[in-house]
Amino acid sequence: MTAAASSDASLIASHAAGDPHAFSEIVRRHRDRLWAVALRTLRDPEEAADALQEAFISAFRNAGSFRAESQVTTWLHRIVVNACLDRVRRRQARPTVPLPETGPGEPVTPGDAMSDRETSLVVRNALAELSEEQRVPILLVDVEGYSVAETAKMLGIAEGTVKSRCARGRAKLAKVLGHLRNPIADANVPGDASEKREGRPRRQWEGT
């Protein structure tokens, strides 16, 4: 059977068994989708590229630990999200804010630029203050647009646990971000309320 015809799980097994070409096929199949995940989460192409590289290295080294109870796509997605979260944590001591995005003919005034930067920094700092167990499900449900059931399967926890962790995290965010009209839409931070995943609108920090 050729690599192109092999299932993801069989490719992972072949890689773990020493096949020098199997993992390259995994990368080819999933690179674009996982790049989109990293970019949506970090909102910075350079950071996203580094996180994706770290994730693939981790997957390459830990393929032997993969268990077929979950899909390879789910396993890879979790590794990428964790790599992104590691970068978010490392940025806490040196927060940087990307320049606001503007379309052609739409110059940003100094006041608007400062407002975007300040808002982005506030939201990032608020996310950074959450514990990892709250931040991960919030990123998956509220930013990536996964359902509670999908998130529970991805993280290997009960659906009720996902709901409770999201609720506690949103409550903490609401206390800090209550003065903002729409933190995701107003700031260049992980997630964009105008985007959708598989036709499902993204949720806001509150109201779910």
C-alpha positions as CSV (number, residue, x, y, z in Angstrom):
1,M,0.0,0.0,0.0
2,T,1.3,3.4,-0.9
3,A,1.7,6.2,1.6
4,A,-1.1,8.2,-0.2
5,A,-3.5,5.3,0.2
6,S,-2.6,4.6,3.9
7,S,-4.8,5.8,6.7
8,D,-3.4,8.4,9.1
9,A,-3.3,5.8,11.9
10,S,-1.3,3.3,9.8
11,L,1.1,6.1,8.8
12,I,1.7,6.9,12.4
13,A,2.3,3.2,13.2
14,S,4.6,2.9,10.3
15,H,6.6,6.0,11.4
16,A,6.9,4.6,14.9
17,A,8.1,1.3,13.4
18,G,10.9,3.1,11.5
19,D,9.4,4.0,8.1
20,P,11.4,7.1,7.0
21,H,8.7,8.4,4.7
22,A,5.5,7.9,6.7
23,F,5.7,11.1,8.8
24,S,6.3,13.3,5.7
25,E,3.0,12.1,4.4
26,I,1.3,13.0,7.7
27,V,2.8,16.5,7.5
28,R,1.7,16.9,3.8
29,R,-1.9,15.9,4.7
30,H,-2.4,18.1,7.7
31,R,0.1,21.0,7.5
32,D,-2.3,23.5,5.9
33,R,-5.2,22.9,8.4
34,L,-2.9,22.9,11.4
35,W,-1.2,26.1,10.2
36,A,-4.6,27.7,10.1
37,V,-5.2,26.6,13.7
38,A,-1.9,28.0,14.9
39,L,-2.4,31.3,13.0
40,R,-6.0,31.8,14.4
41,T,-4.7,31.1,17.9
42,L,-1.6,33.2,17.9
43,R,-2.5,35.9,15.3
44,D,1.1,36.2,14.3
45,P,2.5,34.4,11.2
46,E,6.0,34.0,12.6
47,E,4.8,32.8,16.0
48,A,2.4,30.4,14.3
49,A,5.1,29.0,12.1
50,D,7.4,28.4,15.1
51,A,4.5,26.8,17.1
52,L,3.6,24.5,14.2
53,Q,7.2,23.4,13.8
54,E,7.5,22.7,17.5
55,A,4.2,20.7,17.3
56,F,5.4,18.6,14.4
57,I,8.7,17.9,16.1
58,S,6.7,16.8,19.2
59,A,4.4,14.6,17.2
60,F,7.4,13.1,15.4
61,R,9.1,12.2,18.6
62,N,6.0,11.0,20.4
63,A,4.3,9.0,17.7
64,G,4.8,5.8,19.6
65,S,2.5,7.2,22.4
66,F,-0.4,7.6,20.0
67,R,-3.4,5.5,20.8
68,A,-6.0,4.7,18.1
69,E,-8.9,5.4,20.4
70,S,-8.8,9.0,19.0
71,Q,-8.3,10.3,15.5
72,V,-4.8,11.3,14.3
73,T,-6.3,14.7,13.4
74,T,-7.6,15.2,17.0
75,W,-4.2,14.1,18.4
76,L,-2.3,16.5,16.1
77,H,-4.7,19.4,16.8
78,R,-4.2,19.0,20.6
79,I,-0.4,19.1,20.1
80,V,-0.7,22.3,18.0
81,V,-3.0,24.0,20.5
82,N,-0.6,23.1,23.4
83,A,2.4,24.4,21.4
84,C,0.5,27.7,20.9
85,L,-0.4,27.9,24.5
86,D,3.2,27.3,25.5
87,R,4.1,30.4,23.3
88,V,1.4,32.4,24.9
89,R,2.8,31.6,28.4
90,R,6.3,32.5,27.3
91,R,5.1,35.9,25.9
92,Q,3.7,36.9,29.3
93,A,7.0,38.4,30.4
94,R,7.4,40.2,27.1
95,P,4.0,40.9,25.7
96,T,3.9,42.2,22.1
97,V,0.9,43.3,20.2
98,P,0.7,42.9,16.4
99,L,-0.1,46.1,14.4
100,P,-3.8,46.5,13.7
101,E,-4.9,45.2,10.4
102,T,-6.3,47.7,7.9
103,G,-7.6,47.5,4.4
104,P,-6.4,49.5,1.4
105,G,-7.1,53.2,1.9
106,E,-7.9,52.8,5.6
107,P,-5.1,54.5,7.5
108,V,-5.0,53.9,11.2
109,T,-5.0,57.1,13.3
110,P,-2.7,57.2,16.3
111,G,-5.7,57.1,18.6
112,D,-7.2,54.0,17.0
113,A,-3.8,52.3,16.9
114,M,-3.3,52.9,20.6
115,S,-6.8,51.7,21.4
116,D,-6.3,48.5,19.5
117,R,-2.9,47.9,21.1
118,E,-4.3,48.6,24.6
119,T,-7.3,46.4,24.1
120,S,-5.2,43.5,22.7
121,L,-2.8,43.7,25.6
122,V,-5.6,43.7,28.1
123,V,-7.3,40.6,26.5
124,R,-4.0,38.8,26.2
125,N,-3.1,39.4,29.8
126,A,-6.5,38.3,30.9
127,L,-6.1,35.0,29.0
128,A,-2.7,34.5,30.4
129,E,-4.1,34.8,33.9
130,L,-6.4,31.8,33.4
131,S,-5.2,28.4,34.5
132,E,-4.3,26.1,31.6
133,E,-7.2,23.8,32.4
134,Q,-9.6,26.8,31.8
135,R,-7.7,28.5,29.0
136,V,-7.5,25.4,26.8
137,P,-11.2,24.6,26.6
138,I,-12.0,28.3,26.2
139,L,-9.7,28.5,23.2
140,L,-11.2,25.4,21.7
141,V,-14.8,26.3,22.3
142,D,-14.9,30.1,22.1
143,V,-12.0,30.7,19.6
144,E,-11.8,27.6,17.5
145,G,-15.5,27.0,17.5
146,Y,-15.5,23.3,18.6
147,S,-18.6,21.9,20.3
148,V,-18.4,20.9,23.9
149,A,-18.6,17.3,22.8
150,E,-15.7,17.7,20.4
151,T,-13.6,19.5,23.0
152,A,-14.3,16.9,25.6
153,K,-13.1,14.2,23.2
154,M,-10.1,16.2,22.2
155,L,-9.0,16.8,25.8
156,G,-10.0,13.4,27.1
157,I,-12.4,14.8,29.8
158,A,-16.1,14.7,30.4
159,E,-18.5,17.2,28.7
160,G,-19.6,18.5,32.1
161,T,-16.0,19.2,32.9
162,V,-15.6,21.2,29.7
163,K,-18.7,23.2,30.5
164,S,-17.6,23.9,34.1
165,R,-14.1,24.9,33.1
166,C,-15.4,27.3,30.4
167,A,-17.9,28.8,32.8
168,R,-15.3,29.5,35.4
169,G,-12.9,30.9,32.9
170,R,-15.5,33.1,31.3
171,A,-16.5,34.4,34.7
172,K,-12.9,35.4,35.4
173,L,-12.6,37.0,31.9
174,A,-15.9,38.9,32.4
175,K,-14.6,40.6,35.6
176,V,-11.5,41.8,33.8
177,L,-13.0,42.5,30.3
178,G,-16.4,43.7,31.3
179,H,-15.6,47.3,30.2
180,L,-14.9,46.1,26.6
181,R,-17.7,46.0,24.1
182,N,-16.4,42.9,22.3
183,P,-12.9,41.9,23.2
184,I,-12.4,39.4,20.4
185,A,-13.7,41.5,17.6
186,D,-12.0,44.7,18.9
187,A,-8.5,43.3,19.5
188,N,-6.0,41.4,17.4
189,V,-5.9,38.5,19.8
190,P,-6.5,34.7,19.4
191,G,-9.8,34.3,17.6
192,D,-11.9,36.6,15.4
193,A,-15.6,36.8,15.9
194,S,-16.1,37.5,12.2
195,E,-14.6,34.1,11.3
196,K,-16.4,30.8,11.4
197,R,-15.3,27.2,11.6
198,E,-17.3,24.8,9.4
199,G,-20.2,27.3,9.2
200,R,-20.5,27.6,13.0
201,P,-20.3,31.2,14.4
202,R,-17.8,31.7,17.1
203,R,-19.0,32.3,20.6
204,Q,-18.3,35.4,22.7
205,W,-16.7,35.3,26.1
206,E,-20.1,35.8,27.7
207,G,-23.6,34.6,27.0
208,T,-23.0,30.9,26.6
